[in-house]
């Protein structure tokens, strides 16, 4: 046998991988995946977080445009009547929201022009014959109002309500008391945030609601850079406490269109404190738009006193480097 023939035979015998070589290659691939996967996931979350930041900035700009046109901020909800049990979907509580008000300022003219403000948000009456009812419009998903990191509810929302990732900031009182204060026989709380619920329906004219008018830029005594305008919300995980405890842009209800800092920040676990809380699926915190239109990422580690101070419009707290200093001398609010 020639030298060249022996070389060809030896080469042919070494084609393919040995088991050891295959295991080494698999181990290398596993290591690369372990290294690259978190980086890929982090990059995707960074992209989602950037989109969310842009969304909330667009909403804040729409609020500013509304203020320029109307000399006041939108209301978080209007015509909500206190009740002694499950609320009615119709009169006298129309459940209209600030998001409906600002739709014309965020390329939502198609929905806004078809919304009938004289009817309740769940009305199925088509008064102008355009083929749309308020109930139909409430089911629409608006991309600008949806954070890409938000986990969809684990079950369909009642009435197919359109989800929303953002809540107006209404201050420090417990959010749901607006709806149940008469049921619990306690005074109606006065909301002290930048955007508040407005009650025009009163069963007792002798005791008008303290929440009877919208706020404006002049009422932001604490400074526009130190006051929350709106923040993120997210649907609670399954079983804590409901698949509907997240933002709903067309339903004027605590935890659906507005929230407060009464509730622990970014809490998804406690069934009693999820309601009306600001939270997100972003790691380590959530976005908030300030009254001046800037967007800040609030960390999970924020001190409760600082968190509360940032949600009041006229608490006269001084926030410096994430700390709350003593309030300044208190004088009557200009809007009192």
Secondary structure as UniProt FT lines:
FT   HELIX           3..12
FT   TURN            13..14
FT   HELIX           19..70
FT   STRAND          77..78
FT   TURN            91..92
FT   STRAND          96..97
FT   HELIX           98..102
FT   HELIX           103..105
FT   TURN            106..107
FT   HELIX           109..112
FT   TURN            113..114
FT   TURN            117..118
FT   TURN            121..122
FT   TURN            127..128
FT   HELIX           134..137
FT   TURN            138..139
FT   HELIX           143..145
FT   TURN            148..149
FT   HELIX           158..160
FT   STRAND          163..164
FT   STRAND          166..169
FT   TURN            175..176
FT   HELIX           177..180
FT   TURN            181..185
FT   TURN            205..206
FT   HELIX           217..219
FT   TURN            221..222
FT   HELIX           224..226
FT   STRAND          228..232
FT   TURN            238..239
FT   TURN            243..244
FT   STRAND          247..248
FT   TURN            249..250
FT   TURN            255..257
FT   STRAND          258..259
FT   TURN            261..262
FT   TURN            265..266
FT   TURN            271..273
FT   TURN            275..276
FT   TURN            283..284
FT   STRAND          285..290
FT   TURN            291..292
FT   STRAND          295..299
FT   TURN            300..301
FT   HELIX           304..309
FT   TURN            310..311
FT   STRAND          318..320
FT   TURN            321..322
FT   STRAND          323..325
FT   TURN            334..335
//
